């Protein structure tokens, strides 16, 4: 099983959406989690709303800090444009997706970030599956 952690500052938008996509796309083959360097404590209602448009329900998700994932060995850690606010979390592979925080964007801008995250998650999971099995998913 592939373990992946998505990290942003508040764990309210970007990382939550990435976790939702990874679980939906990867299914039982992926243990996806998200955390924030300074968690807000709540998932942004717009993230919940716009993920519903993709058939993914984030309403039960909670914004958590990095302490919630301490001690877990991750295959991939993906930071999401948080720069110095994202401390180092050990992983076999690290990725930095320089994504704009959508919380103050228009609805169309928010959806554009969401769709970018979806494409990146698909690419990450496809690449990992290809590398681990030698077969394209």
Number of C-alpha atoms within 10 A of each C-alpha: 9 16 16 24 26 25 31 28 24 25 27 28 24 30 26 29 28 27 25 23 24 26 18 15 16 19 11 11 14 16 17 23 22 29 27 27 19 16 18 16 14 15 24 21 14 16 22 20 14 19 21 13 10 12 11 16 17 20 15 7 15 18 20 22 21 18 10 12 15 10 9 12 15 20 17 21 23 22 28 22 18 20 13 9 15 18 13 10 19 15 17 9 11 17 13 14 17 11 16 15 19 20 16 9 13 10 12 10 15 21 18 14 19 23 16 14 22 20 13 16 22 17 12 17 19 17 15 17 17 13 11 11 9 10 10 11 10
